[in-house]
Amino acid sequence: DRSGETFWDLLEQAATQQAGETVSFR
């Protein structure tokens, strides 16, 4: 599901910015 992948990519990007470090949910 492309929309689902995009959603997780955006979520990881936002979490990474907020945490100041790389975050991965996968």
C-alpha positions as CSV (number, residue, x, y, z in Angstrom):
1,D,0.0,0.0,0.0
2,R,1.7,3.1,-1.2
3,S,-0.3,5.5,0.9
4,G,0.5,3.5,4.0
5,E,4.2,3.6,3.2
6,T,4.0,7.4,2.6
7,F,2.3,7.8,6.0
8,W,5.0,5.9,7.8
9,D,7.7,7.8,6.0
10,L,6.2,11.1,7.1
11,L,5.7,9.8,10.6
12,E,9.4,8.7,10.9
13,Q,10.5,12.0,9.4
14,A,8.5,14.0,12.0
15,A,9.7,11.8,14.9
16,T,13.3,12.2,13.7
17,Q,13.0,16.0,13.6
18,Q,11.4,16.1,17.1
19,A,13.8,13.7,18.7
20,G,16.9,15.2,17.0
21,E,18.0,11.7,16.0
22,T,17.1,9.1,13.5
23,V,13.9,7.2,14.5
24,S,12.6,4.1,12.7
25,F,9.3,2.3,13.4
26,R,10.2,-0.6,11.1
